[in-house]
Amino acid sequence: MNETQLSSFNYQFDTNTGKCLYAQVGLHNESADSTEFINASIRVKPDDLPEGKDFMQLAMSDLITIAKKKLAADTAVKEEAPTTDKQ
């Protein structure tokens, strides 16, 4: 697959305070030689930002990088704890 690309980017603001609540980042990737593809919509929340930073202090490219890292973490194969069968 090629590098994952940006397909959409939106900020969501609180209409009362004007504060940015989150950024919604759309990511897309597809293999040129098959029908395999990835479409993801990742919500970057304040907790995902570097400590002491807010949305207006980060470049859009920084938020896209955070979203890509979240996508990788969300889709990574996780080791399951071994189970013991009690019969």
C-alpha positions as CSV (number, residue, x, y, z in Angstrom):
1,M,0.0,0.0,0.0
2,N,1.0,3.6,-0.5
3,E,1.3,6.1,2.3
4,T,-2.0,6.9,4.0
5,Q,-3.4,10.2,2.7
6,L,-5.6,12.9,4.1
7,S,-9.2,12.7,2.7
8,S,-10.9,15.2,5.0
9,F,-10.2,17.5,8.0
10,N,-12.7,19.3,10.2
11,Y,-12.5,21.2,13.5
12,Q,-15.5,21.0,15.8
13,F,-16.0,24.1,18.0
14,D,-18.2,24.7,21.0
15,T,-20.6,27.4,19.8
16,N,-20.9,29.0,23.2
17,T,-17.2,29.3,24.1
18,G,-15.6,29.2,20.7
19,K,-13.2,26.6,22.0
20,C,-12.1,23.7,19.7
21,L,-13.5,20.5,21.0
22,Y,-11.8,18.1,18.6
23,A,-10.5,17.6,15.0
24,Q,-12.0,14.9,12.8
25,V,-9.4,13.6,10.4
26,G,-10.3,11.4,7.4
27,L,-7.6,9.1,6.2
28,H,-7.5,6.9,3.1
29,N,-5.1,4.4,1.6
30,E,-5.5,1.9,-1.2
31,S,-3.3,-0.6,-3.0
32,A,-2.8,0.2,-6.6
33,D,-2.7,-3.5,-7.6
34,S,-5.7,-4.9,-5.7
35,T,-9.0,-4.0,-4.1
36,E,-7.5,-3.6,-0.6
37,F,-8.1,-0.2,1.0
38,I,-8.4,1.7,4.3
39,N,-10.9,4.4,5.0
40,A,-10.8,5.8,8.6
41,S,-12.2,8.7,10.4
42,I,-10.2,9.5,13.5
43,R,-11.2,12.0,16.2
44,V,-8.2,13.8,17.7
45,K,-9.3,15.0,21.2
46,P,-7.6,17.4,23.6
47,D,-6.2,14.4,25.5
48,D,-4.3,13.3,22.4
49,L,-2.4,16.6,22.1
50,P,1.1,17.1,23.4
51,E,1.0,18.4,27.0
52,G,0.5,22.2,27.2
53,K,-0.7,22.5,23.6
54,D,-4.1,23.2,22.2
55,F,-5.5,22.8,18.7
56,M,-4.7,26.4,17.6
57,Q,-1.0,25.9,18.6
58,L,-0.5,22.9,16.3
59,A,-0.2,22.8,12.6
60,M,-2.7,20.7,10.6
61,S,0.2,18.4,9.7
62,D,0.8,17.8,13.4
63,L,-2.8,16.8,13.9
64,I,-2.7,14.5,10.9
65,T,0.4,12.8,12.3
66,I,-1.4,12.3,15.6
67,A,-4.4,10.8,13.8
68,K,-2.2,8.4,11.8
69,K,-0.6,7.2,15.1
70,K,-4.0,6.7,16.6
71,L,-5.1,4.7,13.6
72,A,-2.0,2.5,13.8
73,A,-2.6,2.0,17.6
74,D,-6.3,1.2,17.1
75,T,-5.6,-1.3,14.4
76,A,-2.5,-3.0,15.8
77,V,-2.9,-6.7,16.7
78,K,-3.0,-6.9,20.4
79,E,-1.8,-9.9,22.3
80,E,-4.5,-11.6,24.3
81,A,-3.8,-12.9,27.8
82,P,-3.7,-16.6,27.9
83,T,-6.9,-18.2,29.2
84,T,-7.1,-21.3,31.4
85,D,-9.9,-23.7,30.7
86,K,-11.7,-24.7,33.9
87,Q,-13.8,-27.8,33.4
